[in-house]
Amino acid sequence: MTSPFPFSRPTRLALAIASTFVTSAAFAQENTAVMPVVTVIGSADSGYVEKTSASAMKTDTLLRDTPQSVTVITRQLMNDQAMQSIADAILYVPGIVAAQGEGNRDAAVFRGNSSTSDFYVDGVRDDVQYYRDFYNIDSVEAIKGASAMIFGRGGSGGVINRVSKEAGWAPVRTASASVGSYGHRRAAVDVGGAISDDVAVRVNALAEQSESYRNGVELERKGINPTMTLRAGKNTTINLAYEHFRDDRIADRGVPSLSGRPYDTDPSAFFGSAELSPTGVRVNAFSAYLKHDFGNNVVLRNRTRIAHYDKFYQNVYANSAVSPSTGRLALGAYYDATERSNSFNQTDLTFSIATGSVTHKVAAGVEFGRQETDNLRRAGVFADNSSVPATSPVYTGAISFPTLITSNDSIANVASVYVQDQIVFSPQWQAVAGLRYDRFSVDFNNRLATSNATFDVTDTPVSPRAGLIYKPMEAMSLYASYSRAYVPRAGDQLTSLTASNRAFDPEKFDNVEVGMKWDVSPALSATAAIYQLDRTNVVVPGAAAGSSVLVDGQTTKGVELALSGQVTQAWSVMGGYAYQDAKLTADQSATVRSGARLAMVPKHAFSLWNRYDIDDQLGVALGVVYRDSLATSTSNTVTLPSFTRVDGAIYYRLSKQYRLQLNVENLLDKKYWASAHNDNNITPGAPRSAKLSLFASF
């Protein structure tokens, strides 16, 4: 890595392809008669409820016919809550909790299983550690439970899939700008439409520059995403897209603990050095999607995504608890850089057949992928004493990063095949059965090792899925399902292979679930699920010195309730309740024992967002979030207390083209602890903050 943000050869290729289709669109614009523009004013799309998903089943399937817990965050809900991040979306999704991610990346805990890689865009892996934005996203799907049959490796407790905005022939002309507390400033545009009968284009762009309630913390991000849709014949469409996204901010790892609780300090206090904790990412991604309808319910889909990521972060942070006797704590520091090139291609064929009175909706497909990863980490050396008093925790001395502590590169190759059958026996009974075979190989090179530096590992897991659905009436389904997922020894980020763990089988995750889905009305949906998710094949130290063994690792038993949509024409809701009993089922070290609570898993969590439209011009909203106390790690030595947070919003339409929106987070100015990475990296919740937005349609 000769520079923080080099463009690799795949990236330059993606840029060239994207430049070609954008230039072609501009040429067509100049040489095609412009169609009259019709501006549509009204509430966004589907409100708070989405009826179907193409991601959870690889086919366009009603959510109530999907035997798995799925929560969809619609574009309307994202707008109403002024969502900008994965953490914002997770807040109202039962069964998922946002973790801190060391202040430099999205991190989610799905039914007790923490992940920084189970993130997808349009069903394709987007697994590098960074903060994603919603400026070019139509909806966000939280698919819970083991999901390897559809998504391949990972998906141990669930996945989050972002559905991108695409170019269409209906005109789109919108822009937004917002200002708010702590120097928040953001602007975005979304413009597109037809340039001929066979070509449509769309461009989404964003720019943001904001400070924070945390001292010295700030962020700047920019993104642009041009897309094009082509009608390549009567039954064929092609979607092309390119995205350049960059995010620069301060890595903020929060505050330490004292005597088993977060250290009681002002929420603004930064521990370490904000000035010496920069983090940044550059994402360049090209995607192509082809869909051809052969007729007679036979459809072929092919999706390609080529993406290059360049990510670095440096942090100076609290590395110990505050000493009760001295009032001091130790600081730590390191620099980490990752460069990754992803290339994935998915081909899916769906068709329907009938055998007597029984119908089958079959999906079969293959996926090929290649991931090239280069990662290094350097330890920080403090010029002065790295111990600081908790009352004055900012380090002002110099720090150097002379010593490599990890340096590796890897090439991962994926080849997968799957088949799934959705069977309709009668109007009341349906079943789903699927199987996926993956060949996942990693060639790993530890550049610092003096022996066993280079080795390769190949895993060939089989991931089943089965479900049974009973519909006592058309609008309601009762289901039972089983699914399995796995995580290879290379880990979330393909950097965890060692000479000692390479011989072990992947970790396994088995999810058993029963549930109910009910479309109470065409605009209101309710769901309930009871599940057990078991993790096995966990590597722990053996009885003999230097040895390791596999054990059953953990189990999560839970209940999830969710409600979304319109109760009345004026009243929209989104929310749910989750109960999670998540614990270790085997000793994992001398201090991490069987029966310990899993990290970042509250036993009880509740959320409910309400929007009420008083008339055509004025609307108000109120949201309540409750989270039970939780452990910050499986040591169970530090606990974050429970909290209740209240949010609100006011919406006012100035005219057909313009509307104002005021969002207030933490209305009651509650002091609380939002998330954690471990026992001594704990993020304070934001004090009361406001954001004023102007939306324009033209």
C-alpha positions in Angstrom: 0.0 0.0 0.0 2.0 2.9 -1.3 -0.7 5.5 -0.6 -3.9 5.6 1.5 -6.2 5.7 -1.5 -4.7 4.2 -4.7 -7.0 3.2 -7.6 -6.5 -0.4 -8.6 -6.7 -1.8 -12.0 -10.3 -3.2 -11.4 -11.3 0.3 -10.2 -9.9 2.0 -13.3 -11.8 -0.5 -15.4 -15.0 0.2 -13.5 -14.4 4.0 -13.9 -13.8 3.6 -17.6 -17.0 1.5 -18.1 -19.1 3.9 -16.0 -17.6 6.9 -17.9 -18.6 5.2 -21.2 -22.3 4.7 -20.3 -22.6 8.2 -18.7 -21.1 9.8 -21.8 -23.4 7.7 -24.0 -26.4 8.9 -22.0 -25.3 12.5 -22.4 -25.0 12.0 -26.2 -28.4 10.4 -26.3 -29.8 13.3 -24.3 -28.5 15.7 -27.0 -29.9 13.7 -29.9 -33.3 12.6 -28.5 -36.5 14.6 -28.3 -37.1 15.4 -24.7 -40.4 14.0 -23.3 -42.7 16.3 -21.3 -41.9 16.2 -17.6 -44.7 15.3 -15.2 -44.0 15.9 -11.5 -45.8 13.6 -9.1 -46.3 15.0 -5.6 -47.4 12.8 -2.7 -46.3 10.5 0.0 -43.5 8.2 -0.9 -44.2 4.8 -2.5 -45.4 2.2 0.0 -45.4 4.2 3.2 -44.0 2.2 6.1 -45.0 -1.3 4.9 -43.5 -3.4 2.1 -45.3 -6.4 0.8 -42.7 -8.3 -1.2 -39.0 -8.9 -1.3 -36.7 -10.4 -4.0 -33.8 -10.9 -1.6 -35.0 -13.3 1.1 -36.1 -16.0 -1.3 -34.2 -15.1 -4.5 -37.6 -14.7 -6.1 -40.3 -12.0 -5.9 -42.2 -13.4 -3.0 -44.8 -11.9 -0.6 -43.2 -11.4 2.8 -46.1 -13.3 4.4 -45.1 -16.3 2.3 -41.5 -16.1 3.4 -40.8 -18.5 6.3 -38.3 -16.2 8.0 -38.3 -13.0 10.0 -37.8 -10.0 7.7 -38.0 -6.3 8.5 -38.1 -3.8 5.7 -37.2 -0.2 6.2 -38.9 1.8 3.5 -37.8 5.0 1.8 -40.7 6.8 3.4 -39.6 5.7 6.9 -36.0 6.7 6.1 -37.2 10.1 5.1 -39.5 10.6 8.1 -36.8 9.7 10.6 -34.0 11.4 8.7 -32.0 8.2 8.6 -28.5 8.3 7.2 -26.8 5.1 8.6 -27.2 1.4 9.3 -27.3 2.3 13.1 -30.2 4.6 12.5 -32.1 1.8 10.7 -31.3 -0.9 13.3 -32.8 1.2 16.1 -36.4 0.2 15.2 -35.6 -3.4 14.1 -36.4 -6.1 16.7 -33.6 -8.6 17.3 -30.7 -6.5 16.0 -28.5 -4.2 18.0 -25.9 -1.7 16.7 -22.5 -2.1 18.2 -19.8 0.6 18.3 -17.5 -0.8 15.6 -14.5 1.0 17.1 -15.8 4.2 15.7 -14.8 3.4 12.1 -17.4 0.9 10.7 -20.9 -0.5 10.8 -21.2 -3.3 13.2 -24.4 -5.2 14.0 -25.3 -8.0 16.5 -27.9 -10.3 14.9 -29.6 -12.5 17.5 -26.5 -12.5 19.6 -24.0 -12.9 16.7 -21.7 -9.9 16.1 -20.7 -9.1 12.5 -19.0 -6.4 10.5 -19.4 -8.3 7.1 -23.0 -9.4 6.8 -23.9 -6.3 4.7 -25.1 -6.6 1.1 -26.2 -4.3 -1.7 -28.8 -5.7 -4.1 -28.0 -9.2 -2.8 -24.3 -8.9 -3.4 -21.6 -8.9 -0.7 -20.4 -5.5 0.5 -18.2 -6.7 3.3 -15.5 -4.1 3.9 -15.6 -2.3 7.2 -16.9 1.2 6.7 -20.0 3.4 7.4 -22.6 3.1 4.7 -25.0 5.9 3.7 -28.6 5.8 2.4 -28.4 8.6 -0.2 -28.9 6.2 -3.1 -31.0 3.5 -1.3 -34.7 2.7 -1.8 -35.1 0.4 1.1 -33.2 -1.6 3.7 -34.0 -5.3 4.4 -33.1 -6.9 7.7 -33.3 -10.6 7.1 -32.9 -12.5 10.4 -31.8 -16.0 11.2 -29.1 -18.2 9.5 -29.1 -17.2 5.8 -26.4 -19.0 4.0 -28.7 -20.8 1.5 -29.4 -17.4 -0.1 -26.3 -15.4 0.7 -23.5 -17.9 1.1 -20.8 -17.7 3.9 -21.6 -15.6 6.9 -25.2 -14.6 7.5 -24.9 -16.4 10.8 -27.6 -14.5 12.7 -28.9 -12.5 9.7 -27.9 -10.0 7.0 -28.7 -6.4 6.1 -29.4 -5.9 2.4 -29.6 -2.4 0.9 -31.8 -2.1 -2.3 -30.4 0.6 -4.6 -32.4 3.2 -6.5 -32.5 2.4 -10.2 -33.1 4.5 -13.3 -36.7 4.4 -14.6 -38.8 6.1 -17.2 -40.9 8.1 -14.6 -39.3 11.5 -14.0 -37.5 12.0 -10.7 -36.5 15.5 -9.6 -35.8 15.9 -5.9 -33.3 17.7 -3.7 -32.8 18.0 0.0 -30.7 20.1 2.4 -30.4 19.9 6.2 -28.7 21.8 9.0 -28.7 20.9 12.6 -27.0 20.7 16.0 -23.2 20.3 16.3 -22.5 21.8 12.9 -24.5 19.3 10.8 -24.8 20.3 7.1 -25.9 17.9 4.3 -27.3 18.2 0.8 -28.5 15.5 -1.6 -30.0 15.3 -5.1 -31.9 12.6 -7.0 -32.5 13.4 -10.7 -33.5 11.0 -13.5 -36.0 9.9 -16.1 -36.3 8.8 -19.7 -34.0 10.1 -22.4 -35.6 7.8 -25.0 -38.1 5.0 -25.2 -35.3 2.5 -24.5 -32.9 4.4 -22.2 -33.4 6.0 -18.8 -30.8 7.5 -16.5 -30.7 8.6 -12.9 -28.1 10.3 -10.7 -28.0 10.4 -6.9 -25.4 12.6 -5.2 -24.6 13.7 -1.6 -22.3 16.0 0.3 -22.1 16.2 4.1 -19.9 18.0 6.6 -20.7 17.7 10.3 -19.2 18.0 13.7 -20.4 16.1 16.8 -21.4 16.3 20.4 -18.1 14.5 21.0 -15.0 16.8 21.4 -12.9 16.9 18.2 -15.1 14.5 16.3 -16.2 15.4 12.8 -17.0 13.8 9.5 -17.1 14.6 5.8 -18.6 12.4 3.2 -19.4 12.6 -0.5 -21.0 10.2 -2.9 -22.2 10.1 -6.5 -24.1 7.2 -8.1 -25.1 7.4 -11.8 -27.3 4.6 -13.1 -28.7 3.7 -16.5 -31.5 1.3 -17.5 -31.7 -0.1 -21.1 -34.5 -1.9 -22.8 -32.4 -4.4 -24.9 -35.3 -6.0 -26.7 -38.9 -6.7 -25.9 -38.2 -9.0 -22.8 -34.7 -7.9 -21.7 -33.6 -5.0 -19.5 -30.1 -4.1 -18.4 -29.2 -1.9 -15.4 -25.8 -0.3 -15.2 -24.5 1.7 -12.2 -21.3 3.1 -10.9 -20.7 4.6 -7.4 -17.9 6.6 -5.9 -18.2 7.1 -2.2 -15.8 8.6 0.3 -16.1 9.0 4.0 -13.5 10.7 6.3 -14.1 11.1 10.0 -12.5 10.8 13.4 -12.5 7.3 14.9 -14.2 7.6 18.2 -14.0 4.7 20.6 -15.8 6.4 23.5 -15.1 6.2 27.2 -13.7 3.5 29.6 -15.4 1.8 32.5 -15.0 2.1 36.3 -16.0 -0.6 38.7 -18.2 -2.4 36.2 -20.0 0.7 34.8 -19.3 3.2 32.1 -17.1 6.0 33.6 -19.4 8.9 34.6 -18.2 11.8 32.5 -19.6 14.5 30.2 -20.9 12.9 27.0 -18.5 15.3 25.1 -15.3 14.0 26.7 -12.9 12.3 24.3 -10.4 9.8 25.7 -7.1 9.6 23.8 -6.5 12.0 20.9 -9.2 12.9 18.3 -6.5 14.7 16.3 -4.5 11.5 16.0 -7.5 9.3 15.2 -8.4 9.8 11.5 -10.2 7.2 9.5 -11.2 7.2 5.8 -12.6 5.0 3.1 -12.8 5.2 -0.7 -15.3 2.9 -2.5 -15.5 2.6 -6.2 -18.0 0.1 -7.5 -19.5 -0.9 -10.9 -22.5 -3.1 -11.2 -24.5 -4.6 -14.1 -27.8 -6.4 -13.9 -29.5 -8.2 -16.7 -33.0 -9.6 -16.7 -34.5 -11.6 -19.5 -38.0 -13.0 -19.5 -38.4 -16.1 -21.7 -42.1 -16.2 -21.1 -44.1 -19.0 -19.5 -42.7 -17.8 -16.0 -39.1 -18.5 -17.0 -36.8 -15.7 -16.0 -33.0 -15.4 -16.2 -31.2 -12.9 -14.0 -27.5 -12.1 -14.0 -25.8 -9.6 -11.6 -22.1 -8.5 -11.6 -20.5 -6.3 -9.1 -16.8 -5.2 -9.2 -15.8 -3.0 -6.3 -12.5 -1.7 -4.9 -12.3 -0.5 -1.3 -9.4 1.4 0.3 -9.8 1.8 4.1 -7.5 3.0 6.8 -8.0 4.0 10.4 -5.7 5.2 13.1 -6.8 5.5 16.7 -5.6 6.6 20.1 -8.1 5.3 22.6 -8.9 4.1 26.1 -7.2 0.7 26.6 -8.1 -0.1 30.2 -10.6 0.6 32.9 -10.1 3.6 35.2 -8.2 2.6 38.2 -10.3 3.1 41.4 -7.1 3.9 43.4 -5.2 6.2 41.0 -8.0 7.6 38.8 -5.9 6.9 35.8 -6.2 4.7 32.7 -3.9 3.4 30.0 -4.2 4.4 26.3 -3.5 2.3 23.3 -2.8 3.3 19.7 -2.5 1.6 16.3 -2.8 2.2 12.6 -4.7 -0.2 10.3 -5.1 -0.3 6.5 -7.0 -2.6 4.3 -7.3 -2.7 0.5 -9.8 -5.1 -1.0 -11.0 -5.8 -4.5 -14.3 -7.8 -4.8 -15.6 -9.4 -8.0 -18.9 -11.3 -7.8 -21.2 -12.7 -10.5 -24.5 -14.3 -9.8 -26.7 -16.1 -12.3 -30.2 -17.1 -11.3 -32.9 -19.0 -13.3 -36.5 -19.1 -12.0 -39.3 -21.1 -13.5 -42.7 -22.5 -12.5 -44.0 -26.0 -13.2 -47.1 -27.9 -12.2 -47.3 -31.5 -11.2 -51.0 -32.2 -10.9 -52.6 -29.8 -8.4 -49.2 -29.0 -6.9 -47.2 -26.0 -8.3 -43.5 -25.4 -8.0 -41.6 -22.1 -8.2 -38.0 -23.2 -8.7 -35.0 -21.0 -8.3 -31.5 -22.3 -9.3 -28.3 -20.5 -9.6 -24.6 -20.2 -9.4 -22.2 -17.6 -7.9 -18.6 -17.0 -8.6 -16.4 -14.6 -6.7 -12.9 -13.4 -6.0 -11.7 -11.3 -3.2 -8.1 -9.9 -3.0 -7.2 -8.5 0.4 -4.2 -6.7 1.7 -4.1 -5.8 5.4 -1.5 -4.4 7.8 -1.4 -3.0 11.3 1.2 -0.9 13.0 1.5 -0.5 16.8 1.6 3.0 18.2 4.6 4.1 20.4 3.9 7.0 22.8 6.6 9.6 23.3 5.2 10.4 26.8 3.6 8.3 29.4 0.5 6.6 27.9 -1.3 6.7 31.2 -3.6 9.7 31.6 -6.0 10.9 34.4 -9.6 10.2 33.7 -10.4 13.8 34.6 -8.1 15.0 31.8 -8.0 12.2 29.3 -6.7 13.9 26.1 -3.2 12.8 25.1 -1.2 15.8 23.7 2.2 14.1 23.1 3.6 12.6 19.9 2.9 9.1 18.7 4.9 7.1 16.1 3.9 3.9 14.3 7.2 2.3 13.4 6.5 -1.4 14.0 4.3 -3.8 12.0 2.3 -6.1 14.2 0.3 -7.8 11.4 0.9 -7.8 7.6 -0.9 -10.2 5.4 -2.5 -10.7 2.0 -5.0 -13.2 0.8 -7.0 -14.3 -2.2 -10.4 -15.9 -1.6 -12.2 -17.7 -4.4 -15.9 -18.6 -4.2 -17.9 -21.0 -6.4 -21.4 -21.8 -5.3 -24.5 -23.6 -6.7 -27.9 -23.6 -5.2 -31.5 -24.8 -5.9 -34.7 -23.9 -4.1 -38.3 -25.1 -4.6 -41.3 -23.1 -3.3 -44.1 -25.6 -3.4 -47.8 -24.7 -3.3 -49.9 -27.8 -2.3 -53.1 -25.9 -1.9 -54.4 -22.4 -1.0 -53.6 -23.3 2.6 -50.4 -25.2 2.5 -46.9 -24.2 1.1 -43.4 -25.4 1.6 -39.9 -24.2 0.9 -36.8 -26.5 0.5 -33.4 -25.3 -0.6 -29.8 -26.4 -0.6 -26.6 -24.6 -1.4 -23.1 -25.9 -2.0 -20.1 -23.6 -1.6 -16.5 -24.1 -2.4 -14.7 -21.4 -0.5 -10.9 -21.4 -0.8 -8.4 -18.9 0.8 -4.7 -18.5 -0.1 -3.3 -16.7 2.9 0.2 -15.2 3.2 1.5 -13.9 6.6 4.3 -11.6 5.6 5.7 -11.5 9.1 5.9 -15.2 9.8 9.3 -16.9 9.7 7.7 -20.3 9.1 4.2 -21.5 8.0 3.9 -18.1 6.3 1.8 -19.2 3.3 -1.0 -21.8 3.4 -4.3 -22.4 1.8 -7.6 -23.7 3.1 -10.6 -24.9 1.2 -14.1 -25.4 2.8 -17.0 -27.1 1.0 -20.0 -26.6 3.3 -23.6 -27.5 2.4 -26.3 -25.1 3.7 -29.9 -26.3 3.8 -33.1 -24.4 4.3 -36.6 -25.8 4.9 -39.9 -24.2 5.7 -43.6 -25.1 6.0 -46.3 -22.5 5.7 -50.0 -22.8 6.7 -52.4 -20.1 5.7 -55.7 -20.2 7.6 -56.8 -17.3 5.5 -55.2 -15.5 2.5 -53.9 -12.5 4.6 -52.3 -14.7 7.3 -49.6 -17.3 7.4 -48.2 -19.5 10.1 -44.8 -21.0 9.5 -42.0 -23.2 10.8 -38.5 -23.2 9.4 -34.9 -24.4 9.7 -31.8 -23.0 8.2 -28.0 -23.3 8.6 -25.1 -20.9 8.0 -21.3 -21.1 8.5 -18.3 -18.8 9.0 -14.9 -20.0 7.7 -11.8 -19.8 9.9 -10.7 -16.8 7.8 -13.3 -14.9 9.8 -15.5 -11.9 9.0 -12.7 -10.0 7.2 -10.6 -12.9 5.8 -7.6 -12.0 8.0 -8.1 -14.5 10.9 -6.4 -17.6 9.4 -3.4 -19.0 11.3 -1.3 -22.1 11.0 -3.0 -23.5 14.1 -6.7 -22.9 13.2 -6.6 -23.7 9.5 -7.4 -27.4 10.1 -10.7 -26.7 11.9 -14.1 -26.9 10.2 -16.0 -23.7 9.9 -18.3 -22.5 12.7 -21.9 -23.6 12.3 -25.1 -21.7 13.0 -28.5 -23.5 13.1 -31.7 -21.5 13.3 -35.1 -23.0 14.2 -38.0 -20.6 14.0 -41.8 -20.6 14.1 -43.9 -17.5 13.4 -47.0 -15.7 12.2 -47.4 -13.0 9.6 -50.7 -11.2 9.2 -51.6 -8.4 6.8 -54.1 -6.8 9.1 -55.2 -4.5 6.3 -53.7 -3.7 2.8 -51.6 -1.0 4.6 -50.7 -2.7 7.9 -48.7 -5.8 8.7 -48.0 -7.6 12.0 -45.5 -10.4 12.5 -44.4 -12.6 15.4 -41.5 -15.1 15.6 -40.1 -17.5 18.2 -36.6 -18.9 17.5 -33.5 -20.7 18.8 -30.1 -20.0 17.1 -27.2 -22.3 18.1 -23.5 -21.7 17.4 -21.2 -24.7 17.3 -17.6 -25.5 16.2 -16.1 -22.7 18.3 -12.3 -23.0 18.8 -11.2 -22.7 22.5 -7.9 -23.5 24.2 -7.5 -27.2 25.0 -6.3 -28.8 28.3 -2.8 -29.2 27.0 -0.7 -26.1 26.6 -0.9 -24.7 23.1 -3.7 -27.0 22.0 -7.2 -26.1 20.8 -10.5 -27.9 20.7 -13.9 -27.3 19.2 -16.9 -26.8 21.5 -20.6 -25.9 21.3 -20.4 -22.2 21.6 -23.6 -20.3 22.3 -27.3 -20.2 22.0 -29.9 -17.5 21.7 -33.6 -18.1 22.4 -35.9 -15.2 21.5 -39.2 -13.7 20.6 -39.8 -11.0 18.1 -42.9 -8.9 17.5 -43.2 -6.3 14.8 -45.9 -3.9 13.4 -45.6 -1.6 10.4 -47.9 0.4 8.2 -51.0 2.5 8.5 -53.4 2.0 11.4 -55.6 4.7 9.9 -55.2 6.9 6.8 -53.6 9.5 9.0 -51.6 7.3 11.5 -48.5 5.4 10.5 -46.5 3.2 12.8 -43.2 1.2 12.8 -41.8 -0.8 15.7 -41.5 -4.0 17.6 -40.5 -5.9 20.7 -37.6 -8.4 21.1 -36.9 -10.8 23.9 -33.4 -12.4 23.7 -31.9 -15.0 26.1 -28.4 -15.2 24.7 -25.6 -17.0 26.5 -22.5 -19.2 26.2 -23.0 -22.9 26.4 -19.3 -23.9 27.0 -16.3 -22.4 28.7 -14.2 -20.4 26.3 -11.3 -19.3 28.6 -10.5 -19.1 32.3 -12.5 -15.9 32.6 -15.2 -16.5 29.9 -17.4 -19.2 31.3 -20.4 -21.2 30.2 -23.7 -19.4 31.1 -22.2 -15.9 30.5 -24.4 -13.4 28.7 -23.4 -12.6 25.1 -22.1 -9.1 24.4 -24.4 -6.3 23.3 -27.6 -8.4 23.7 -30.4 -6.8 25.8 -32.9 -9.2 27.2 -35.8 -6.9 26.4 -36.0 -4.2 23.7 -38.9 -2.1 22.5 -39.4 0.6 19.9 -42.4 2.3 18.4 -42.4 5.2 15.9 -45.7 7.0 15.3 -46.5 9.6 12.6 -49.8 11.3 12.6 -50.9 13.6 9.7 -53.2 16.3 11.1 -54.1 17.5 7.6 -52.6 17.7 4.1 -50.0 20.2 5.3 -49.1 19.3 8.9 -47.9 16.1 10.4 -46.2 15.2 13.7 -44.3 12.1 14.9 -43.2 10.6 18.2 -40.9 7.7 18.7 -40.0 5.7 21.9 -37.0 3.4 22.2 -36.4 1.2 25.3 -33.4 -1.0 25.7 -32.7 -3.3 28.6 -29.3 -3.4 30.3 -26.6 -5.5 28.5 -23.1 -6.8 28.9 -20.3 -5.1 26.9 -18.4 -8.4 26.5 -18.7 -12.0 27.4 -16.5 -11.4 30.5 -19.8 -9.9 31.9 -17.7 -7.5 34.1 -19.2 -4.3 32.7 -22.9 -3.5 32.2 -24.5 -0.8 30.3 -27.7 0.3 32.1 -31.1 0.3 30.5 -32.5 3.5 29.0 -35.6 4.9 27.3 -35.2 7.5 24.6 -37.9 9.7 23.1 -37.6 11.2 19.6 -40.0 13.5 17.7 -40.6 15.2 14.4 -42.8 17.9 12.7 -43.6 17.9 9.0 -45.0 20.9 7.2 -45.8 21.2 3.5 -45.1 24.7 2.2 -46.4 24.0 -1.3 -46.7 21.2 -3.8 -42.9 21.5 -4.4 -41.5 22.2 -1.0 -41.8 20.8 2.5 -40.0 21.3 5.8 -39.1 18.7 8.4 -37.8 19.1 11.9 -36.4 16.0 13.6 -35.4 16.1 17.3 -33.4 13.2 18.8 -33.5 12.5 22.5 -36.3 15.0 23.2 -36.0 14.6 27.0 -32.2 15.1 26.9 -31.7 11.6 28.6 -28.2 10.7 29.5 -27.6 7.1 28.3 -25.0 4.8 26.8 -25.7 3.9 23.2 -23.2 1.2 22.3 -19.9 -0.5 23.0 -17.1 -2.4 21.4 -15.7 -3.9 24.6 -15.5 -3.2 28.3 -13.6 0.0 27.8 -14.8 1.4 24.5 -18.3 2.7 25.3 -20.1 5.3 23.3 -22.3 7.9 25.2 -25.6 8.6 23.6 -26.1 12.0 22.0 -27.8 14.8 24.1 -30.9 16.5 22.7 -30.2 17.4 19.0 -32.2 18.8 16.2 -32.1 18.6 12.4 -34.0 20.9 10.1 -34.5 19.7 6.5 -35.9 21.2 3.3 -37.2 18.8 0.6 -37.9 20.0 -2.9 -39.6 18.3 -5.9 -39.4 20.0 -9.3 
